[in-house]
Amino acid sequence: MKLDKGTILIAEPFMLDPNFKRSVVILCDYSLEEGTVGFILNKPIDMSVNDLIADFPDFDAKVNFGGPVATDTIHYIHTVGDLVDDSIKVGEGIYWGGSFEKLKFLIKSELILPKDIRFFIGYSGWSAGQLEDEMEIGSWVMHESDPNYIFKSSQDELWTQTLINKGNTYSVISQMPDNFNLN
């Protein structure tokens, strides 16, 4: 595998950065020259999108911590790229962003349901070459994207499940306790 948009990154179990400890990130934009943008898939925040946006249609969608960059911004990933104008295809069945006004209209019309979309506060970003350096020292494990990881999997189990799905040694790593120093 190579780094590209749609790639899933799984934090290795010894990662010390509290923003990314046991996190699973989907890359939505990747450029060796310009940097990378992604969103943490398994860090829910106890808020709904209606708590954050005053003029948003009543919609029971939860919000996640997308990463430590620009935490004053809201982003979304969805399954309905054919309906939301200007969406960017990230992977098979996975789209990023698009027209916010069209999104609100589709939600009001009940053409987009909470199961079709995930909202994020902030994002995960790497400057040019930074992610490659982190890969070289073994901070991340790459995995293929799958819409089920984003829209159907339990966020609490996502880190463990993605490692188990990789098989072999990764299955063993997935069983490591959160605080291995207590073993």
Buried (B, 14 or more C-beta within 10 A) or exposed (E): EEBBBBBBBBBBBEBEEEBBBBBBBBBBBBEEEEBBBBBBBBBBBEEBBBEEBEEBBEBEBBBBBBBBBBEEEBBBBBBBBEBBEEBBBBBEBBBBBBBBEBBBBBBEEEEBBBEBBBBBBBBBBBEEEEBEEBBEEEBBBBBBBBBEBBBEBEBEEBBBBBBBBBEEEBEEBBEBEEEEEEE
